[in-house]
Amino acid sequence: MAHRLQMKLGVVPEGERTADSPDTVVHIEPTLGSQARSKGHLYLLVTCRRPGPKSREATRLVADAIRSEYYYDESAGIRVCIVKSIHAANKRLAHVRDRLALGREGEPGPIGVAIAVIRDNELYVCTVGPAEAYMSRGARLSTLPDPHRDRGLPSTDLEPDVWRGDINVGDQLVLVSPNLLAALGPEELQDALVALHPQSAMEHLHQAFVTAGGHGSDAAIAIEAGEIAVSRAGRAPVPIRPAEPLAGRADRSPIPLAETVAGGVAAAQSGAEHARVVATGVLARALTKLQEALPIRVIPNRKVTPLTARRETQRRAAMAILSFVVVVGGLGLAVFVLGGRLPASIVIPSIETGQDALNAARTNLARVTGPGIDLVSSDPKQARELLIQALEKLITAGEAGVPSTTIRPLRAQAVTSLDRLFGMIDVTSAALFTFPADPPVDARAMIVGPDGVPYVLDAATATVYRVDLASGTAVSIYREGTEAGGTIEGPPRLMTVGGRDVLIVDTQNIVWRWRPADASGTGTTTRIQVQGSPEWGDDVLALGTFVRDASAGLYNLYVVDPSAQQILAYAPAADGRGFPAAATGRLAAPREVSTVTSLYIDGDIWVADAGKLVRFVNGKAEGWDAADVGDEVLRTAPVFTLVTSGAPRREGRVYGYDPDNRRVIAFSKVRGAFDAQYRLAGQSLDWAAIRDWYVEPGVGDGPDAIVWLTASGIHRAVLEPVAGEAEPSASDGSGAPSEEVGTAPPAP
């Protein structure tokens, strides 16, 4: 007789799950025959990357939505109903995204779903987001491909893909959280499935996960297909019911002749019952004799063929058919091409693919660095190719299920070698000055003054401080509300240094000049006239100067004005008391300058504009381009917000600050060639909050130093590698004469 499949289920008990596990497991095996034949058995696992009660509420909401939608929808087949139920759950989850803290709109959600439906011998499996499904067949573990595993629920771009196949006796299916699998590895999962009952296997895996210190998402459900032989039911037994006693009958009735009449009626009923029994017996015996006279059809004995015997018969029949096809002709090849191969879109990749990729990555790393081998120094081109290939192989291994604990050290080795190849140098930093916590400060800008010490603009107290690093003190030289020359000082907005003066522009576009009187921080503040300064508006972005006559203390003033689409240049008065002449446009033609974030002048004009370093010569941005660093395989392309240098015009280096990658990149001032890039050692985050900076040029052949400003202090880093690292040589050269009139300003 035919056989049926029985599903053996293995689930981690709810009471044994970790306290912060947000996952939800649901398994439905319908008892109604019509529902079981049309919908089958549903096994559902909902996971979440984030632990906590809100995540647990979200997974339960998704599980309830999928279960109700799948069994309620009778409009299509199993595959379409699975996809529609996932879309319905995604829509419900999107309505409560903010309440359950599931991320911002447009970002992939943290919820993963793994669904399996079994109807007779049919198997349907679908995974969405961070949830995985594995099948064990013949002690070989396979998984489903999912190119969009990072698109968890809720998602605006949901593309569920349902895989359909057959499930046979002995096959095992596991729906598991990726967090649990990453901690244990696929080998542990395969060994448990082969050696243990599904329930024992799940308990063993969860115990190993807890022992290893795992926490968070830990749900798993296993299903194993077994065989049930169908047997023929025999004759059903007949129950025996004893006669009821005459309850409630009185011994004697008070009514005369009542007992006599009742006895007569009872005797008549008894006689009629006896006559009916006799007549029924006669008819029954006559009918039995008539049936015995009819010919008897012998019922053949049925036997249940074992699965192994049936498979052996099928194998022999297949061999006979194949032999016949080979004898007849090339029909066997057509059968193989048309019916013997699965479409490429549903081929289940094996875990062996990940192991092969891991071995290839190890081979490439050994070819780059090893005993007596260093291709980074001897053959950089080949080292680059091998290291990039190794990173690609490691990504493939991770997608195939190789544990991250195995991949992480190999990736670190590859990244370290690529950093050497791309000239990355780790430097150390030191804190030079920290502002007191009371009153709180909000440092916005910093310059190196004419006396060689830093000046800091504090937006919180509307003050400009002179910071003496030697004594560790900060003295106010400008403060909002102070009277100077009959005028009240306004909140400072921009500042720069020109010759022996510190220039400050307040929010009313009034220009102030502070000139030191001695080396202790005392000086005088004077308002100076700049022709047309009230017309600057509130969108002026940067301020700069260039010394044109050092002996007389005369300097040009430059203002980046987006409303004029120009860099305005002001010439000084002969007596140095102000800038009486109207401004001239320093750019050859008006252009958009609203994206300028930093200005530096050394004879050429340097700006950080829309994330790029631009040099203007004679008003044109031509003849210089920053070279490509070439390390996009490790980091995003640089987006510069600050530019500075410590060398004279057309000599040495120009530095750009890339905040996204927390690095400083040095380029040649002459050709724009890439020289080196720097980051703080020990993965420090101090360079993530740079507000402003300047360069201390190195003495002789010594390295430069970067002095930078944060919201609450001043720091310094010498651009030389930490012990054990080598620094690439700098590129420099000579250039054309200065575009500005006068000599270059002296180094601070």
C-alpha positions in Angstrom: 0.0 0.0 0.0 1.0 3.7 -0.4 3.0 5.4 2.4 2.6 8.8 4.0 5.1 11.2 5.6 5.2 11.9 9.3 7.0 15.1 10.4 9.2 14.8 13.5 9.5 18.3 15.0 12.4 19.8 17.1 12.0 23.2 18.8 13.8 24.9 21.6 11.4 25.2 24.5 10.2 28.8 25.3 11.3 28.5 28.9 14.9 27.6 27.9 15.4 30.5 25.5 17.7 33.4 26.5 16.1 36.3 28.4 16.8 38.9 25.7 15.8 36.7 22.7 13.3 38.5 20.5 12.5 35.6 18.2 9.1 33.9 17.6 8.6 30.3 16.4 5.2 29.1 15.1 4.3 25.6 13.7 0.8 24.8 12.5 -0.3 21.2 11.6 -4.0 21.5 10.6 -6.4 18.8 11.9 -9.1 19.4 9.2 -8.5 17.2 6.2 -9.5 19.9 3.7 -7.2 22.5 5.2 -4.3 20.0 5.4 -4.8 19.0 1.7 -5.0 22.6 0.4 -2.6 24.5 2.7 -0.4 21.8 4.3 1.7 22.2 7.5 3.2 25.7 8.2 6.5 26.1 10.0 7.5 29.8 10.7 10.5 31.4 12.3 10.7 35.2 12.8 14.0 36.7 14.0 15.3 40.2 14.9 18.9 41.6 14.9 18.1 43.7 18.0 17.2 42.2 21.4 14.6 43.6 23.7 10.8 43.7 24.4 10.0 45.9 21.5 11.7 43.6 19.1 9.9 40.6 20.6 6.6 42.4 20.1 7.5 43.1 16.5 8.3 39.4 15.7 5.1 38.3 17.3 3.1 40.8 15.2 4.8 39.5 12.0 4.2 35.8 13.0 0.5 36.4 13.7 0.0 38.4 10.5 1.7 35.7 8.3 -0.2 32.8 10.0 -3.7 34.4 9.7 -3.1 35.7 6.2 -1.8 32.4 4.8 -4.6 30.2 6.1 -7.3 32.8 5.4 -6.4 33.4 1.7 -7.9 30.8 -0.6 -7.5 32.8 -3.8 -4.3 31.2 -5.1 -1.7 28.4 -4.6 0.8 27.9 -1.8 3.6 29.9 -3.4 1.5 33.0 -4.1 -0.2 32.9 -0.7 3.3 32.8 1.0 4.4 35.9 -0.9 1.0 37.7 -0.1 1.2 36.9 3.6 4.8 38.3 3.8 3.7 41.5 2.1 0.7 41.8 4.5 3.1 41.4 7.5 5.5 44.0 6.0 2.7 46.5 5.6 1.4 46.0 9.2 5.0 46.4 10.5 5.6 49.6 8.6 2.6 51.2 10.3 4.2 50.7 13.8 7.9 51.3 12.7 8.3 54.4 15.0 6.5 52.9 18.0 8.7 49.7 17.9 11.9 51.6 17.1 12.6 49.7 13.9 14.7 52.4 12.2 14.0 55.4 9.9 11.9 55.3 6.7 13.8 53.9 3.7 16.3 51.9 5.8 16.2 48.0 5.7 14.5 46.7 8.8 15.9 44.3 11.4 13.2 41.6 11.1 13.9 38.3 9.3 11.4 35.6 8.3 11.9 32.0 7.4 8.8 30.0 6.2 8.5 26.3 5.3 5.2 24.7 4.1 5.0 20.9 3.6 2.0 19.4 1.8 2.3 15.6 1.2 5.8 15.3 -0.5 5.9 19.0 -1.6 8.2 21.4 0.1 8.1 25.3 -0.1 10.8 27.4 1.5 11.2 31.2 1.6 13.6 33.4 3.6 13.5 37.2 3.9 16.1 39.3 5.8 18.3 37.9 8.6 16.8 34.3 8.7 18.3 31.2 7.2 17.1 27.8 6.0 19.2 24.6 5.7 18.4 21.2 4.3 20.2 18.0 5.2 19.9 15.2 2.7 22.2 12.2 2.8 24.4 13.8 5.5 25.0 16.7 3.1 24.1 20.2 4.3 22.8 22.8 1.7 21.3 26.3 2.0 19.1 28.6 0.0 20.6 31.5 -2.0 19.4 34.9 -0.9 21.0 37.9 -2.7 18.9 40.3 -0.6 19.6 39.0 2.9 20.2 42.5 4.2 16.6 43.6 3.3 14.8 42.9 6.5 11.2 43.9 7.4 9.9 46.5 7.3 11.2 47.3 3.8 10.1 49.4 0.8 11.8 47.1 -1.7 10.5 43.6 -0.8 11.1 40.7 -3.2 10.3 37.3 -1.6 11.5 34.3 -3.6 9.8 31.0 -2.8 11.8 27.8 -3.5 9.8 24.6 -4.3 11.1 21.0 -4.2 10.3 17.6 -2.9 10.9 16.2 0.6 11.5 12.5 1.0 11.9 10.1 3.9 15.0 10.9 5.9 15.3 14.6 4.7 15.8 17.2 7.4 14.9 20.9 7.2 16.2 23.5 9.7 15.0 27.2 10.0 17.6 29.0 12.2 18.6 32.4 13.4 21.8 33.7 11.8 23.0 34.9 15.2 22.9 31.3 16.5 24.6 29.9 13.4 27.4 32.5 13.4 28.3 31.5 17.0 28.3 27.7 16.4 29.1 27.2 12.7 27.5 24.9 10.0 29.6 21.9 11.0 28.0 21.8 14.5 24.5 22.0 12.9 25.2 19.2 10.5 26.7 16.9 13.2 23.7 17.4 15.5 21.2 16.7 12.7 22.9 13.5 11.6 23.4 12.0 15.1 20.4 13.1 17.1 16.6 13.3 17.0 15.4 16.7 15.8 14.2 17.7 19.4 17.5 16.5 20.9 19.5 18.2 18.2 17.8 21.6 18.8 18.3 21.3 22.6 22.0 20.4 22.1 22.6 23.4 19.7 20.9 25.8 22.1 22.9 24.6 25.1 26.1 25.0 23.1 25.1 28.5 22.1 24.4 29.5 25.8 27.7 27.9 26.9 29.6 29.9 24.3 28.2 33.1 25.8 25.6 33.8 23.1 22.8 36.2 23.7 20.0 37.8 21.6 18.4 36.0 18.7 18.6 32.2 19.3 15.5 30.5 17.8 15.7 27.4 15.6 13.2 24.8 14.4 13.9 21.4 12.8 11.7 19.1 10.8 12.5 15.5 9.8 10.4 13.5 7.3 9.6 9.9 8.5 7.4 7.2 6.9 4.0 5.9 8.2 2.8 2.6 6.7 -1.0 2.5 6.0 -2.8 -0.6 7.6 -6.3 -1.9 6.8 -8.8 -1.4 9.6 -10.5 -4.6 11.0 -14.1 -5.2 12.2 -15.2 -2.6 14.8 -16.2 -4.0 18.2 -19.9 -3.6 19.4 -20.5 -2.0 22.8 -22.6 -4.0 25.3 -25.3 -1.9 27.1 -27.1 -3.6 30.0 -31.0 -3.2 30.4 -32.1 -0.4 32.6 -33.8 -1.5 35.9 -37.4 -0.4 36.6 -36.4 2.7 38.5 -39.2 4.4 40.5 -41.7 1.5 40.6 -43.8 1.4 43.8 -44.4 -1.8 45.7 -48.2 -1.5 45.5 -50.4 1.2 44.0 -53.2 2.8 46.1 -55.5 2.7 43.1 -57.8 -0.5 43.0 -57.0 -3.0 40.3 -54.0 -0.9 39.2 -51.5 -3.8 39.7 -53.7 -6.2 37.7 -54.1 -3.9 34.7 -50.4 -3.0 34.7 -49.5 -6.7 34.9 -51.7 -7.5 31.9 -50.3 -4.7 29.9 -46.8 -5.8 30.8 -47.6 -9.5 29.8 -48.9 -8.3 26.4 -45.9 -6.2 25.8 -43.6 -9.1 26.7 -45.4 -11.4 24.3 -45.2 -8.9 21.5 -41.5 -8.4 22.0 -40.9 -12.1 22.0 -42.8 -12.5 18.7 -40.8 -9.7 17.1 -37.5 -11.3 18.1 -38.6 -14.7 16.7 -39.7 -13.1 13.4 -36.5 -11.1 13.1 -34.4 -14.2 13.7 -36.3 -16.2 11.0 -35.8 -13.4 8.5 -32.2 -13.0 9.4 -31.5 -16.7 9.0 -33.3 -16.7 5.6 -31.2 -13.7 4.4 -28.0 -15.3 5.6 -28.7 -18.6 3.7 -29.5 -16.5 0.6 -26.1 -14.7 0.8 -24.2 -17.9 1.4 -25.7 -19.3 -1.8 -24.2 -16.3 -3.8 -20.7 -16.7 -5.3 -18.0 -15.4 -2.9 -15.2 -13.0 -4.2 -12.0 -13.7 -2.3 -10.4 -10.5 -1.1 -6.7 -10.5 -2.1 -4.1 -10.1 0.7 -2.4 -6.7 0.4 1.0 -6.1 1.7 3.0 -3.0 2.3 6.1 -2.8 0.2 9.1 -1.3 2.1 10.5 1.9 0.8 14.0 0.3 0.2 12.5 -2.5 -1.9 10.4 0.0 -3.9 13.5 2.2 -4.5 15.5 -0.8 -5.6 12.7 -1.7 -8.1 12.7 1.9 -9.4 16.5 1.9 -9.7 16.4 -1.3 -11.8 13.7 0.1 -14.0 15.6 3.3 -14.5 18.7 1.3 -15.5 16.7 -0.7 -18.0 15.2 2.4 -19.5 18.6 4.1 -19.7 20.2 1.1 -21.4 17.3 1.1 -24.0 17.8 4.8 -24.7 21.6 4.3 -25.2 20.9 1.5 -27.6 18.3 3.5 -29.6 20.3 6.7 -30.0 21.0 10.1 -28.6 17.6 10.4 -26.9 19.2 10.0 -23.5 21.2 13.3 -24.0 18.0 15.2 -24.7 16.3 13.7 -21.6 19.3 14.9 -19.5 19.2 18.4 -21.0 15.5 18.9 -20.8 14.5 17.1 -17.7 17.6 16.2 -15.7 18.8 19.7 -14.6 17.3 22.3 -12.3 17.2 25.9 -13.4 20.2 27.9 -12.3 18.0 30.2 -10.3 17.1 27.5 -7.8 20.4 25.6 -7.5 21.2 25.4 -3.8 24.9 26.2 -3.2 26.8 24.0 -0.9 28.8 25.0 2.1 31.9 23.6 0.3 31.8 26.8 -1.9 32.6 28.8 1.2 35.5 26.5 2.2 37.0 26.7 -1.3 36.8 30.6 -1.2 38.4 30.6 2.3 41.3 28.4 1.1 41.9 30.6 -1.9 42.0 33.7 0.3 44.6 32.1 2.6 46.7 31.2 -0.4 46.7 34.8 -1.7 47.7 36.1 1.7 50.5 33.7 2.0 51.8 34.8 -1.4 51.9 38.4 -0.4 53.5 38.1 3.1 55.3 35.2 4.7 58.8 34.1 5.8 61.1 36.1 3.5 58.2 37.3 1.3 56.9 40.9 1.1 55.3 41.7 -2.2 54.0 45.0 -0.8 57.6 46.3 -1.0 59.0 44.3 -3.9 56.0 44.1 -6.3 53.1 46.5 -5.3 51.1 45.9 -8.4 50.9 42.1 -7.9 50.3 42.5 -4.2 47.4 44.8 -4.9 45.7 42.3 -7.2 46.2 39.4 -4.8 45.0 41.3 -1.8 41.8 42.5 -3.5 41.1 39.0 -4.7 41.6 37.7 -1.1 39.0 40.3 0.1 36.5 39.2 -2.6 37.0 35.5 -1.6 36.4 36.3 2.0 33.1 38.0 1.1 32.1 34.9 -0.8 33.0 32.7 2.1 30.9 34.9 4.5 27.9 34.7 2.2 28.2 30.9 2.0 28.0 30.6 5.8 31.6 30.5 7.0 31.7 31.9 10.6 32.8 35.4 11.1 35.3 34.4 13.7 37.2 32.5 11.0 37.0 35.3 8.5 37.8 38.2 10.8 41.6 37.6 11.3 42.2 36.9 7.6 40.4 40.2 6.7 42.5 42.1 9.2 45.7 40.7 7.7 44.6 41.7 4.2 43.5 45.2 5.3 46.8 45.8 7.1 48.8 44.9 4.0 46.5 47.2 1.8 47.0 50.1 4.2 50.8 49.7 3.8 50.3 49.6 0.0 48.1 52.8 0.0 50.5 54.7 2.3 48.4 54.8 5.4 50.5 55.9 8.5 49.4 55.7 12.1 50.3 58.7 14.2 49.8 59.5 17.9 48.2 62.6 19.4 48.5 64.6 22.6 46.2 67.1 24.3 47.7 70.6 24.5 44.9 72.5 26.2 41.4 71.8 27.5 38.9 74.5 28.3 37.2 74.4 31.8 33.8 72.8 31.9 32.3 75.9 33.6 31.3 78.0 31.8 30.8 75.5 28.9 32.4 76.4 25.6 31.7 75.7 21.9 35.0 76.3 20.0 34.3 77.0 16.3 37.5 78.4 14.8 41.2 78.6 15.5 44.2 80.5 13.9 47.8 80.7 14.8 48.4 84.4 15.8 51.2 86.7 15.0 52.9 85.8 18.3 52.9 82.0 17.4 50.1 80.9 19.9 46.6 79.8 19.0 43.6 82.0 19.1 40.2 80.3 19.5 36.7 81.6 18.7 34.1 80.4 21.2 30.5 80.6 20.1 29.0 79.7 23.5 30.4 82.8 25.3 30.8 85.0 22.1 34.5 85.4 23.0 37.9 85.1 21.3 40.6 83.6 23.5 44.4 83.8 23.3 45.7 80.4 24.5 49.1 80.3 26.1 50.1 76.7 25.7 53.2 77.1 27.8 51.4 78.3 30.9 48.1 76.5 30.1 45.9 79.7 30.4 43.4 81.3 28.1 42.9 85.1 28.1 40.0 86.9 26.5 41.0 89.5 23.8 37.5 90.0 22.4 34.0 89.6 24.0 30.5 90.5 23.0 29.2 93.6 24.7 32.7 95.1 25.4 33.1 98.8 24.4 36.0 99.6 22.1 36.4 103.1 20.6 32.9 104.1 21.2 31.4 101.0 19.5 30.1 97.8 21.2 31.7 94.6 20.1 29.2 92.2 18.6 29.2 88.3 18.6 32.3 87.1 16.7 31.6 85.1 13.5 34.9 84.8 11.5 38.5 85.5 12.2 41.9 85.4 10.5 45.5 86.6 11.0 47.2 89.3 8.9 50.7 90.3 9.5 50.9 91.4 13.2 47.0 91.7 13.5 44.2 89.4 14.5 41.1 90.3 12.3 37.6 89.5 13.7 34.3 89.9 11.9 31.1 90.1 14.0 27.5 89.2 13.1 26.9 92.8 12.0 29.8 92.6 9.5 31.9 95.0 11.5 35.6 94.3 11.1 37.8 94.5 14.3 41.5 94.5 14.6 43.3 93.3 17.7 47.0 94.1 17.9 49.2 92.6 20.7 51.1 95.0 22.9 53.4 92.5 24.5 53.9 88.7 24.9 51.6 88.4 27.9 48.3 88.7 25.9 47.5 92.4 26.4 46.6 94.4 23.3 44.3 96.9 21.8 41.0 96.4 19.8 40.1 98.8 17.1 37.3 99.0 14.6 38.6 99.3 11.0 36.7 100.4 7.9 36.2 98.0 5.0 34.5 99.4 2.0 31.2 97.6 1.4 31.3 95.3 4.4 27.7 96.0 5.4 26.7 94.5 2.0 28.2 91.1 2.7 25.1 89.8 4.3 24.9 86.8 6.6 26.3 84.2 4.1 30.0 85.1 4.2 31.8 81.7 4.6 35.5 82.3 5.0 38.1 85.1 5.7 41.8 85.2 4.7 44.8 87.5 4.2 48.0 87.6 2.3 51.0 89.8 3.4 52.1 92.1 0.5 54.6 94.2 2.5 56.0 92.5 5.6 58.1 95.5 6.7 55.1 97.9 6.6 52.7 95.3 7.9 50.3 95.6 4.9 48.2 92.7 3.8 45.3 92.0 1.4 42.0 90.9 2.8 39.9 88.1 1.1 36.3 87.3 1.7 34.3 84.3 0.3 30.9 85.8 -0.5 28.3 83.3 -2.0 25.8 86.1 -2.8 28.4 87.8 -5.1 29.6 84.4 -6.4 33.2 85.7 -5.9 36.2 85.7 -3.6 36.3 89.4 -2.9 39.8 91.0 -2.5 40.5 94.3 -0.6 43.7 96.3 -0.9 45.0 98.0 2.2 45.4 101.8 2.7 48.9 103.1 2.6 48.8 103.9 6.3 47.4 100.4 7.2 44.3 101.9 8.9 41.7 100.0 6.8 40.6 99.0 3.4 39.0 102.1 1.8 38.9 100.9 -1.8 36.1 98.9 -3.3 36.6 95.1 -3.6 37.7 93.4 -6.7 36.7 89.9 -7.8 39.6 87.5 -7.4 38.0 84.8 -9.6 38.3 85.2 -13.4 34.5 84.7 -13.7 31.7 84.4 -11.2 31.1 80.9 -9.9 29.2 79.1 -7.2 31.1 79.3 -3.9 28.3 78.5 -1.5 29.9 75.0 -0.9 33.3 76.3 0.2 34.1 75.1 3.7 37.8 76.2 4.1 40.2 78.8 2.7 44.0 78.9 2.7 46.2 81.4 1.0 50.0 81.1 0.4 50.2 83.1 -2.9 47.9 80.7 -4.5 44.3 80.5 -3.2 43.3 77.0 -1.9 39.7 76.1 -1.0 37.8 73.0 0.1 34.8 73.2 -2.2 32.1 70.6 -2.3 34.4 68.0 -0.8 37.3 68.6 -3.3 40.6 70.5 -3.0 40.8 73.3 -5.6 43.7 75.7 -6.3 43.0 79.1 -8.0 45.9 80.7 -10.0 45.1 84.0 -11.7 41.5 83.5 -10.9 41.2 80.1 -12.6 41.0 76.6 -11.1 43.3 75.0 -13.7 46.7 73.2 -13.7 46.3 71.3 -10.4 44.2 68.3 -9.4 44.4 66.1 -6.4 45.5 62.5 -7.4 43.3 59.6 -6.7 44.3 57.8 -3.5 43.1 54.5 -5.0 42.0 52.8 -1.7 38.2 52.7 -2.5 38.4 48.9 -1.9 38.8 49.8 1.9 37.2 53.2 2.3 34.9 55.6 0.6 36.4 58.3 -1.7 37.7 61.3 0.3 35.4 64.2 0.9 37.5 67.2 2.1 36.2 69.8 4.5 39.4 71.6 5.6 42.6 72.5 3.7 45.9 73.9 5.1 49.7 73.8 4.6 52.8 74.9 6.4 55.2 75.3 3.5 55.8 78.3 1.2 54.0 78.6 -2.2 54.6 75.7 -4.6 56.8 73.8 -2.1 56.1 70.9 0.1 52.7 69.5 0.9 49.1 70.7 1.1 46.9 68.8 3.6 43.2 67.9 3.3 40.9 66.6 6.0 38.5 63.7 5.2 36.1 63.5 8.2 34.1 60.5 6.9 37.2 58.3 7.1 38.9 60.2 10.0 42.1 60.8 8.0 44.4 63.5 6.8 45.8 63.2 3.2 48.9 65.0 1.9 49.4 66.0 -1.7 52.2 67.6 -3.5 51.6 71.4 -4.1 53.3 71.2 -7.5 51.8 68.2 -9.3 48.9 67.2 -7.0 50.5 63.8 -6.5 49.5 61.7 -3.5 52.2 61.6 -0.9 50.8 59.9 2.2 47.7 59.6 4.4 47.5 59.7 8.2 45.2 58.4 10.9 45.3 58.2 14.7 46.7 55.0 16.0 44.6 52.6 18.0 41.4 53.3 16.0 41.1 56.6 18.0 38.0 58.7 17.2 39.6 62.1 18.1 39.8 63.1 14.4 36.1 62.6 14.0 35.4 66.0 15.6 37.9 68.4 14.1 36.5 72.0 14.0 39.6 73.8 12.6 43.4 73.3 12.3 46.8 74.7 11.3 50.2 73.2 10.5 53.4 73.5 12.4 56.2 73.1 9.8 58.9 70.6 10.6 62.3 71.8 11.5 64.9 70.9 8.9 64.0 67.5 7.5 61.7 66.8 10.5 58.0 66.0 10.0 55.2 68.5 10.1 52.7 68.6 13.0 48.9 69.1 12.9 47.4 71.2 15.6 43.6 70.8 15.6 40.6 72.2 17.5 37.7 70.3 19.0 34.6 71.7 20.7 36.4 71.8 24.1 40.2 71.7 23.5 43.3 71.9 21.4 45.3 68.8 20.3 48.5 68.1 18.4 49.8 65.2 16.3 53.3 64.8 14.8 53.0 63.3 11.3 55.5 60.6 11.8 54.8 56.8 12.1 54.6 55.1 15.4 57.4 52.7 16.3 57.7 49.9 13.8 56.1 51.6 10.8 57.8 53.2 7.7 56.7 56.5 6.3 56.6 57.0 2.5 58.7 59.8 1.1 57.1 63.1 0.3 56.9 64.6 -3.2 57.8 68.2 -3.7 59.0 70.6 -6.4 59.3 74.1 -7.6 56.6 76.2 -9.2 55.8 79.4 -11.0 56.0 82.9 -9.4 53.4 84.0 -7.0 50.2 85.4 -8.3 49.9 87.8 -5.4 51.9 91.0 -5.0 54.6 91.0 -2.3 56.5 88.3 -0.4 55.2 85.1 1.3 54.3 85.5 5.0 56.8 84.1 7.5 56.1 80.8 9.1 54.5 81.1 12.6 
